[in-house]
Amino acid sequence: MTALATSIQSVLTILLIIALGYMLQRKGWFPDSFGGTVSNLLMKVALPASIFISVLERLTLDKLISLASGLVYGFIAVAIGYLIAFALVKILHVRAGRRGMFINMFVNANTIFIGLPLNLALFGNKSMAYFLIYYVVNTVSTWTLGAFLMAQDDPTRVKGSAEKGNFNWKKLLPAPLVGFLVALVFLLLRIDVPNIGWLSFATNTLDYVGNLVTPLSLIYIGIVLAKAGLGSIHFDRDSIFALLGRFILAPAVMFAIIMIGGGMVGGMPSMEAQTLIVQAAAPGLAVLPILAEQAHGDVKYATNVVTTSTVLFVIVIPILMVLIQGI
């Protein structure tokens, strides 16, 4: 019951913030330019700050090294997830403006805002080291290939134009990835910023700015829903396959990799295996509609899959916990 209660509470919190954005938009509080302003604030300021401070507060170099084997499993599972998602994009003929979102729904999860509190409720603080394995894998995946695919899947680009051949190298280094890379440098140099007393003003500032990510992302989803209408939430073919990938294929691939790898190297702690599988089944990224807006993609589709995956997670997690109890 703890897992069910925790997942319900997490989802209700998220849905209430989405509802706030929905109601405020319906009341006409936000101008048409507000969505673009929010996306820029999140992508260029709040997300880099959030990722930077999260890495430094939750990781050390020694801890990162000790988690090396789990990181290998995680990256292998993510790589297989990308291959499956790419294949389905081709088979299903997913249209431009949705392809990047479809692939991201398969591979990248909402680890911090839903995965972390749920993991602590399910397994306690002892699971934190194992959670960090998936956090690193998910962060690297999201802000490297995931963000790149979203940026490249821009339906406004004209085929055959001279612009097509020009590649913007800045797309390889989105601001959130820069935040992660800078934090990694601090780890390698063993600079423990959060515990340097005279720098508390800096960490507090980053904390405050980083904390904008979740509420603003969810309010943005509510704004998009208000503009599109609640009737826009539906289960079309692309949404159904994206949700199947998030809730069935992603955890199944992680399970298979753990079973195969464990058989070859002598097994993995039960709590570590369960943590990785649960995180692999977390809902879609809350910032997915923001990424879609930045890339001129199908924001309604992104909002639909994020909202439905968040709600369905309440049903998915108790079933998943029953299935992995014996691991």
Disulfide bonds with the S-S distance in Angstrom:
none
